[in-house]
Amino acid sequence: MAQQLKNIVLQVIRLPRRILGSSVELEPLEAIPADVLTPREALIEQTARIIRRALWVHWFITLGLLLAGAMAGIAGQPQLMELAHQLFLGAFVGPDDVALALIITLMLIDMAALLILLVGVRGQEFWVIGAAPILAVLNLGALVLLGFTPGLLTFAFSIWVLVFALRDWRAFRLNPVMMKELRGRMRGARAFVVMGVYLGLMSLFTVLVYAAYPNITRYSGPVLATGELGRVLFNTVIGIEMVLIMFIVPAFTSGAITGERERKTYDLLRTTLLPEPSFIVGKLESALSYVLLLLLAAIPIQSIAFLFGGVGESELIIASIILGVTAFVLGALGLFLSSTTERTLTANVRAYLVALFVTFVLPALLVYFIGVYQDALTGFAGITASTSYSPVVETLLIYLGLFIASVNPISAWVFSQMMLVDHQSALITTVTLASNGTQVPVVAPWVLYGIIYTILAAVLLIWAMRRMRRMRLD
């Protein structure tokens, strides 16, 4: 029995390697020999080390808060939530459980921002000089407005990073790879053909959806019909954008490194003074810049929904964030797979398989937990009506369903819109347990989606940077 359990654990551990490729080596994020670093690289490494320390501090605080929330709910010790409320979010007026959920969310947002800052420092990006003080100011504002005392840590670490970066501010510059890629892409016809097809497909589907509603006012009245039509048109455009991004972004990034190998230019590239992190970040920035252009070009089509009503500015902002984060993580995934495989086709196929699995297969496999979360959000006892749960089990199922809904872009958008319409809240709300009528806080899925995939994308980029550097040192 013990041997069978050991084999199962080993199979689970090896599963990511089987999916991503047998050549994947997830090296640690430390231990670059100091004797192979130039003075500038040593300064960059020191700056990155500061951010890593900040990440560890934030992680331990967040873990402690999660344990406090679990003990308060399971062991019946609400004083832990009250203590966390008073210590970490003293100026917030609201229930203790909502305050704890807000504290954890803010901590995770800070961790995601620090990871992005770490990627920028590694890549010696010019925007690091501006991002560090902006992060410090935002946390200072959270401290003043909400009493968010952990923001002092982020503020201090951000200023520390800025001081180190300014020691050699010329090291942080406009990425040359990004400029070269953008100039090459926009000078050719391919970029404009892709944009034309992209806008043409969205326009076509928008017209088809509009044509499918000629007699809707006959059943529900003109006011409701136009509002519903506006929401359907908006969701149609967002869905098409999501599908197109899933196919466009990996195609741009999966061949970033493997393409250099196939063209026999990778060894030549390694002889230049261009740092490996700058190459990785430059490839990502060039792809995301073009995707951002596509998203901006689609705004006039999205705005058609505002003519019919049913859609507000909040939905436009949330949808844009979900689309942007999706493009970011798919670009990072493509670069990571490109650094671990030998052929562009293999990297492309693996990137598409992972994207399709997360988008379509995973929600289908775990639809039960999503249904429990949907029942709690809508107040309709569907799945929970046929099964009696204890309050603890029901709460765990709701949070598990929230997490599963938050790792899928489509469900994150659908449930975020549902929460905005039903609860009039875009960030955090409370749902009522069917077991005993207690209210528990839930964060909007789009917030968790942004946090989860921003952290994942940053980690994938750092692993890709490490792999390229290891190849140079070997």
C-alpha positions as CSV (number, residue, x, y, z in Angstrom):
1,M,0.0,0.0,0.0
2,A,2.8,2.4,0.9
3,Q,4.6,1.6,-2.3
4,Q,1.5,2.2,-4.4
5,L,0.9,5.6,-2.6
6,K,4.6,6.5,-3.3
7,N,4.1,5.6,-7.0
8,I,1.0,7.8,-7.2
9,V,2.8,10.7,-5.6
10,L,5.7,10.3,-8.1
11,Q,3.3,10.2,-11.0
12,V,1.7,13.4,-9.9
13,I,5.1,15.1,-9.4
14,R,6.1,14.0,-12.9
15,L,2.9,15.1,-14.6
16,P,4.0,18.7,-15.4
17,R,7.1,17.3,-17.1
18,R,5.0,15.0,-19.2
19,I,2.7,17.8,-20.3
20,L,5.4,20.4,-20.8
21,G,8.1,18.1,-22.1
22,S,10.8,15.8,-20.7
23,S,13.5,18.4,-21.2
24,V,11.9,20.8,-18.7
25,E,14.1,21.5,-15.7
26,L,12.6,23.8,-13.1
27,E,15.8,25.2,-11.7
28,P,15.8,27.1,-8.4
29,L,15.7,30.8,-8.6
30,E,18.9,31.3,-6.8
31,A,22.6,30.3,-7.0
32,I,24.1,32.1,-9.9
33,P,27.9,32.0,-9.4
34,A,29.1,35.4,-8.4
35,D,32.4,35.1,-10.2
36,V,30.7,35.0,-13.7
37,L,28.8,38.3,-13.1
38,T,29.9,41.7,-14.4
39,P,29.6,44.6,-12.0
40,R,26.3,45.7,-13.6
41,E,25.0,42.1,-13.4
42,A,26.0,42.0,-9.8
43,L,24.0,45.2,-9.1
44,I,21.0,43.7,-10.9
45,E,21.3,40.5,-8.9
46,Q,21.4,42.5,-5.6
47,T,18.3,44.4,-6.6
48,A,16.6,41.2,-7.5
49,R,17.6,39.7,-4.2
50,I,15.8,42.6,-2.4
51,I,12.6,41.8,-4.2
52,R,12.9,38.1,-3.4
53,R,13.2,39.0,0.3
54,A,10.1,41.1,0.0
55,L,8.3,38.2,-1.7
56,W,9.2,35.8,1.1
57,V,8.1,38.2,3.8
58,H,4.8,38.8,2.0
59,W,4.3,35.0,1.5
60,F,4.8,34.2,5.2
61,I,2.4,37.0,6.3
62,T,-0.2,35.8,3.8
63,L,0.2,32.2,4.9
64,G,-0.3,33.3,8.5
65,L,-3.5,35.2,7.6
66,L,-4.8,32.2,5.7
67,L,-4.2,30.0,8.8
68,A,-5.8,32.5,11.0
69,G,-8.9,32.6,8.8
70,A,-9.0,28.8,8.7
71,M,-8.7,28.5,12.5
72,A,-11.4,31.2,13.0
73,G,-13.8,29.3,10.7
74,I,-13.1,25.7,11.7
75,A,-12.1,26.0,15.4
76,G,-14.6,28.8,16.1
77,Q,-12.2,31.5,17.1
78,P,-13.5,34.7,15.6
79,Q,-11.2,36.8,17.8
80,L,-8.4,35.9,15.3
81,M,-10.2,37.7,12.5
82,E,-10.9,40.7,14.8
83,L,-7.2,40.8,15.7
84,A,-6.1,40.7,12.1
85,H,-8.7,43.4,11.3
86,Q,-7.4,45.7,13.9
87,L,-3.7,45.1,13.2
88,F,-3.6,45.1,9.4
89,L,-6.7,47.0,8.2
90,G,-7.6,49.3,11.1
91,A,-9.3,52.1,9.1
92,F,-11.6,49.7,7.2
93,V,-15.2,49.8,8.5
94,G,-16.8,46.4,7.9
95,P,-17.2,42.8,9.1
96,D,-14.0,41.1,10.3
97,D,-14.2,38.3,7.8
98,V,-14.6,40.7,4.9
99,A,-11.6,42.7,6.3
100,L,-9.5,39.5,6.4
101,A,-10.4,38.6,2.9
102,L,-9.5,42.1,1.7
103,I,-6.1,41.9,3.6
104,I,-5.2,38.6,1.9
105,T,-6.3,40.0,-1.5
106,L,-4.1,43.1,-1.1
107,M,-1.2,41.0,0.0
108,L,-1.5,38.8,-3.0
109,I,-1.8,41.8,-5.3
110,D,1.4,43.2,-3.8
111,M,3.1,39.8,-4.4
112,A,2.0,39.8,-8.0
113,A,3.3,43.4,-8.4
114,L,6.7,42.5,-6.8
115,L,7.1,39.5,-9.2
116,I,6.4,41.8,-12.2
117,L,9.0,44.2,-10.8
118,L,11.4,41.3,-10.4
119,V,10.9,40.4,-14.1
120,G,11.5,44.0,-15.1
121,V,14.7,44.2,-13.0
122,R,16.0,41.0,-14.5
123,G,15.3,42.3,-18.0
124,Q,16.8,45.7,-17.1
125,E,13.6,47.4,-18.3
126,F,13.2,51.2,-18.3
127,W,9.8,51.1,-16.7
128,V,11.3,49.7,-13.5
129,I,12.4,53.2,-12.5
130,G,8.8,54.4,-12.6
131,A,7.0,51.2,-11.4
132,A,8.9,51.0,-8.1
133,P,7.8,54.5,-6.9
134,I,4.2,53.9,-8.2
135,L,4.0,50.7,-6.2
136,A,5.3,52.5,-3.1
137,V,2.7,55.4,-3.5
138,L,-0.2,52.9,-4.0
139,N,0.7,51.1,-0.8
140,L,1.1,54.4,1.0
141,G,-2.4,55.3,-0.2
142,A,-3.8,52.0,1.0
143,L,-2.1,52.6,4.4
144,V,-3.7,56.1,4.7
145,L,-7.2,55.2,3.4
146,L,-7.6,51.7,4.8
147,G,-5.0,51.4,7.5
148,F,-3.3,48.6,5.5
149,T,-0.2,48.3,7.7
150,P,1.5,45.6,5.5
151,G,1.7,48.2,2.9
152,L,4.6,49.7,4.9
153,L,6.7,46.7,4.0
154,T,5.9,47.0,0.3
155,F,6.6,50.7,0.5
156,A,10.0,50.2,2.2
157,F,11.1,47.4,-0.2
158,S,9.9,49.4,-3.3
159,I,12.0,52.4,-2.2
160,W,14.9,50.1,-1.5
161,V,14.7,48.7,-5.0
162,L,14.5,52.2,-6.4
163,V,17.6,53.3,-4.6
164,F,19.6,50.3,-5.8
165,A,18.3,50.7,-9.4
166,L,19.3,54.4,-9.4
167,R,22.9,53.5,-8.7
168,D,23.2,52.5,-12.3
169,W,20.1,53.9,-13.9
170,R,21.6,53.6,-17.4
171,A,21.3,49.8,-17.0
172,F,17.5,50.2,-17.4
173,R,16.7,51.1,-20.9
174,L,14.2,50.7,-23.7
175,N,14.3,47.0,-24.7
176,P,16.2,46.7,-28.1
177,V,14.6,43.4,-28.9
178,M,11.1,44.8,-28.4
179,M,11.9,47.8,-30.7
180,K,13.4,45.5,-33.4
181,E,10.5,43.0,-33.3
182,L,7.9,45.8,-33.4
183,R,9.5,47.6,-36.3
184,G,9.9,44.3,-38.3
185,R,6.3,43.3,-37.6
186,M,4.6,46.6,-38.4
187,R,6.6,47.1,-41.6
188,G,5.2,43.9,-43.1
189,A,1.7,43.1,-44.4
190,R,1.1,40.2,-41.9
191,A,0.3,42.4,-39.0
192,F,-2.3,44.3,-40.9
193,V,-3.8,41.2,-42.4
194,V,-4.1,39.6,-38.9
195,M,-5.8,42.8,-37.6
196,G,-8.1,42.9,-40.6
197,V,-9.2,39.3,-40.1
198,Y,-9.5,39.9,-36.3
199,L,-11.8,42.9,-36.7
200,G,-13.7,41.3,-39.6
201,L,-14.6,38.2,-37.6
202,M,-15.8,40.3,-34.6
203,S,-17.8,42.6,-36.9
204,L,-19.4,39.6,-38.6
205,F,-20.4,37.8,-35.4
206,T,-21.7,41.1,-34.0
207,V,-23.9,41.6,-37.0
208,L,-25.1,37.9,-36.8
209,V,-26.0,38.2,-33.1
210,Y,-27.9,41.5,-33.8
211,A,-29.7,39.9,-36.7
212,A,-30.8,37.0,-34.4
213,Y,-32.8,39.3,-32.2
214,P,-35.2,40.9,-34.6
215,N,-38.4,40.0,-32.6
216,I,-37.1,40.0,-29.0
217,T,-39.1,43.1,-28.1
218,R,-42.2,41.1,-28.8
219,Y,-41.6,39.0,-25.7
220,S,-39.9,41.2,-23.1
221,G,-40.6,44.8,-24.0
222,P,-38.2,47.3,-25.6
223,V,-36.3,48.4,-22.5
224,L,-35.4,44.9,-21.3
225,A,-34.8,43.7,-24.8
226,T,-32.3,46.4,-25.7
227,G,-30.5,46.0,-22.4
228,E,-30.3,42.2,-22.8
229,L,-29.2,42.7,-26.5
230,G,-26.4,45.0,-25.4
231,R,-25.1,42.5,-22.9
232,V,-25.3,39.7,-25.4
233,L,-23.4,41.7,-28.0
234,F,-20.7,42.7,-25.5
235,N,-20.3,39.1,-24.3
236,T,-20.0,37.9,-27.9
237,V,-17.3,40.4,-28.7
238,I,-15.4,39.4,-25.5
239,G,-15.7,35.7,-26.3
240,I,-14.3,36.2,-29.8
241,E,-11.5,38.3,-28.5
242,M,-10.7,35.6,-26.0
243,V,-10.6,32.8,-28.6
244,L,-8.5,34.9,-31.0
245,I,-6.0,35.8,-28.3
246,M,-5.6,32.1,-27.4
247,F,-4.5,31.4,-30.9
248,I,-2.5,34.6,-31.7
249,V,-0.3,35.0,-28.6
250,P,1.2,31.6,-28.4
251,A,2.0,31.8,-32.2
252,F,4.0,34.9,-31.5
253,T,6.0,33.7,-28.5
254,S,6.3,29.9,-28.8
255,G,9.0,30.3,-31.6
256,A,11.0,33.1,-29.8
257,I,13.9,30.8,-28.8
258,T,13.2,27.7,-30.9
259,G,13.0,29.9,-34.0
260,E,16.5,31.2,-33.3
261,R,17.8,27.6,-33.0
262,E,16.1,26.6,-36.2
263,R,17.5,29.6,-38.1
264,K,21.0,28.7,-36.6
265,T,21.2,32.2,-35.1
266,Y,20.9,31.2,-31.4
267,D,24.7,30.7,-30.9
268,L,25.4,34.0,-32.6
269,L,22.9,35.7,-30.3
270,R,24.7,34.3,-27.3
271,T,27.9,36.0,-28.4
272,T,26.4,39.5,-28.1
273,L,26.2,41.7,-25.0
274,L,22.4,41.3,-24.8
275,P,21.4,39.7,-21.5
276,E,19.2,36.6,-21.6
277,P,16.5,38.2,-19.5
278,S,16.3,41.2,-21.8
279,F,15.8,38.9,-24.8
280,I,13.0,37.1,-23.0
281,V,11.2,40.2,-21.8
282,G,11.7,41.9,-25.2
283,K,10.1,39.1,-27.1
284,L,7.1,39.2,-24.6
285,E,6.8,42.9,-24.8
286,S,6.7,42.9,-28.6
287,A,4.0,40.3,-28.7
288,L,1.9,42.0,-26.0
289,S,2.3,45.4,-27.7
290,Y,0.7,44.0,-30.8
291,V,-2.0,42.2,-28.8
292,L,-2.7,45.5,-27.0
293,L,-3.1,47.2,-30.4
294,L,-5.7,44.5,-31.3
295,L,-7.6,45.0,-28.1
296,L,-7.6,48.8,-28.6
297,A,-8.8,48.4,-32.2
298,A,-11.8,46.3,-31.0
299,I,-13.0,49.0,-28.5
300,P,-15.3,50.7,-31.2
301,I,-17.0,47.3,-31.7
302,Q,-17.4,46.8,-28.0
303,S,-18.8,50.3,-27.6
304,I,-21.8,49.3,-29.8
305,A,-23.2,47.5,-26.8
306,F,-23.4,50.8,-24.9
307,L,-25.9,52.0,-27.5
308,F,-28.3,49.3,-26.3
309,G,-27.5,49.5,-22.6
310,G,-27.1,46.7,-20.1
311,V,-23.4,47.2,-20.0
312,G,-21.4,49.7,-17.9
313,E,-17.9,50.9,-17.6
314,S,-17.1,48.4,-14.9
315,E,-17.8,45.5,-17.2
316,L,-15.5,47.1,-19.9
317,I,-12.7,47.5,-17.4
318,I,-13.1,43.9,-16.0
319,A,-13.2,42.4,-19.5
320,S,-10.1,44.3,-20.6
321,I,-8.2,43.2,-17.5
322,I,-9.1,39.5,-18.1
323,L,-8.1,39.8,-21.8
324,G,-4.9,41.5,-20.9
325,V,-3.9,38.9,-18.2
326,T,-4.8,36.1,-20.6
327,A,-2.5,37.5,-23.2
328,F,0.2,38.0,-20.6
329,V,0.1,34.4,-19.3
330,L,-0.2,32.8,-22.7
331,G,2.8,34.8,-23.9
332,A,4.8,33.8,-20.9
333,L,3.8,30.2,-21.4
334,G,4.9,30.3,-25.0
335,L,8.3,31.7,-24.1
336,F,8.8,29.1,-21.3
337,L,7.9,26.2,-23.6
338,S,10.1,27.7,-26.3
339,S,13.1,27.6,-23.9
340,T,12.4,23.9,-23.0
341,T,11.9,22.4,-26.5
342,E,13.9,22.2,-29.6
343,R,11.2,22.8,-32.2
344,T,8.7,25.6,-32.7
345,L,5.9,23.2,-33.7
346,T,6.3,21.3,-30.5
347,A,6.2,24.4,-28.4
348,N,3.2,25.7,-30.3
349,V,1.3,22.4,-29.8
350,R,2.0,22.2,-26.1
351,A,1.0,25.8,-25.5
352,Y,-2.3,25.3,-27.3
353,L,-2.9,22.1,-25.4
354,V,-2.4,23.8,-22.0
355,A,-4.6,26.7,-23.0
356,L,-7.4,24.5,-24.3
357,F,-7.2,22.3,-21.2
358,V,-7.5,25.2,-18.7
359,T,-10.2,26.9,-20.8
360,F,-12.5,24.1,-21.7
361,V,-11.5,20.7,-20.1
362,L,-10.8,21.7,-16.5
363,P,-14.2,23.4,-15.9
364,A,-16.0,20.4,-17.4
365,L,-14.2,18.1,-15.1
366,L,-14.9,20.2,-12.0
367,V,-18.3,21.5,-12.9
368,Y,-19.8,20.2,-9.5
369,F,-17.7,22.6,-7.4
370,I,-18.4,25.5,-9.8
371,G,-22.1,24.7,-9.3
372,V,-21.8,25.0,-5.6
373,Y,-20.2,28.4,-5.9
374,Q,-22.9,29.5,-8.4
375,D,-25.6,28.4,-6.0
376,A,-24.1,30.5,-3.2
377,L,-23.6,33.5,-5.5
378,T,-27.1,33.5,-6.9
379,G,-28.9,32.4,-3.7
380,F,-30.5,29.5,-5.6
381,A,-30.2,26.2,-3.8
382,G,-29.6,23.8,-6.8
383,I,-26.8,21.4,-6.0
384,T,-26.8,22.3,-2.3
385,A,-30.5,21.6,-1.9
386,S,-30.1,17.9,-2.6
387,T,-27.2,17.5,-0.2
388,S,-26.8,18.5,3.4
389,Y,-23.4,19.9,4.2
390,S,-21.9,21.2,7.4
391,P,-21.1,24.9,7.4
392,V,-17.4,24.2,7.2
393,V,-17.7,21.8,4.3
394,E,-20.0,24.1,2.4
395,T,-17.6,27.0,2.9
396,L,-14.7,24.9,1.6
397,L,-16.7,23.8,-1.4
398,I,-17.7,27.5,-2.2
399,Y,-14.1,28.6,-2.0
400,L,-12.9,25.6,-4.1
401,G,-15.6,26.5,-6.7
402,L,-14.5,30.1,-6.6
403,F,-10.9,29.1,-7.2
404,I,-11.8,26.8,-10.1
405,A,-13.9,29.5,-11.6
406,S,-11.0,32.0,-11.2
407,V,-8.5,29.9,-13.1
408,N,-10.6,29.9,-16.3
409,P,-11.0,33.1,-18.2
410,I,-14.5,32.4,-19.5
411,S,-16.0,31.4,-16.1
412,A,-14.1,34.3,-14.4
413,W,-15.8,36.8,-16.7
414,V,-19.2,35.1,-16.4
415,F,-19.2,35.0,-12.6
416,S,-17.7,38.4,-12.3
417,Q,-20.5,39.8,-14.4
418,M,-23.0,37.8,-12.4
419,M,-21.6,39.2,-9.1
420,L,-21.7,42.7,-10.5
421,V,-25.4,42.4,-11.6
422,D,-26.7,40.5,-8.6
423,H,-24.7,41.9,-5.8
424,Q,-23.8,45.3,-7.2
425,S,-20.1,44.7,-6.3
426,A,-17.1,44.4,-8.5
427,L,-14.5,43.5,-5.9
428,I,-15.8,41.6,-2.8
429,T,-19.2,40.6,-1.5
430,T,-20.8,38.1,0.9
431,V,-22.8,35.0,0.2
432,T,-25.2,33.1,2.5
433,L,-24.6,29.5,3.4
434,A,-27.6,27.2,2.8
435,S,-26.7,25.1,5.9
436,N,-27.0,27.7,8.6
437,G,-27.6,31.1,7.0
438,T,-24.1,32.4,7.9
439,Q,-22.5,34.9,5.5
440,V,-19.0,34.4,4.2
441,P,-17.0,36.8,2.0
442,V,-16.0,36.0,-1.5
443,V,-13.7,37.9,-3.8
444,A,-14.6,38.6,-7.4
445,P,-13.3,35.9,-9.7
446,W,-11.6,38.4,-12.0
447,V,-9.5,39.7,-9.1
448,L,-8.3,36.2,-8.3
449,Y,-7.8,35.4,-12.0
450,G,-5.5,38.4,-12.4
451,I,-3.5,37.5,-9.3
452,I,-3.1,33.8,-10.1
453,Y,-2.1,34.2,-13.7
454,T,0.1,37.3,-13.1
455,I,2.1,35.3,-10.5
456,L,2.2,32.2,-12.8
457,A,3.3,34.3,-15.8
458,A,6.1,36.0,-13.8
459,V,7.3,32.6,-12.5
460,L,7.3,31.1,-16.0
461,L,9.3,34.1,-17.3
462,I,11.9,33.8,-14.5
463,W,12.3,30.1,-15.2
464,A,12.8,30.8,-18.9
465,M,15.5,33.4,-18.0
466,R,17.2,30.9,-15.7
467,R,17.2,28.2,-18.3
468,M,18.8,30.5,-21.0
469,R,21.4,31.6,-18.5
470,R,22.2,28.1,-17.4
471,M,22.7,27.1,-21.1
472,R,25.2,29.9,-21.5
473,L,27.1,29.0,-18.4
474,D,27.2,25.3,-19.4
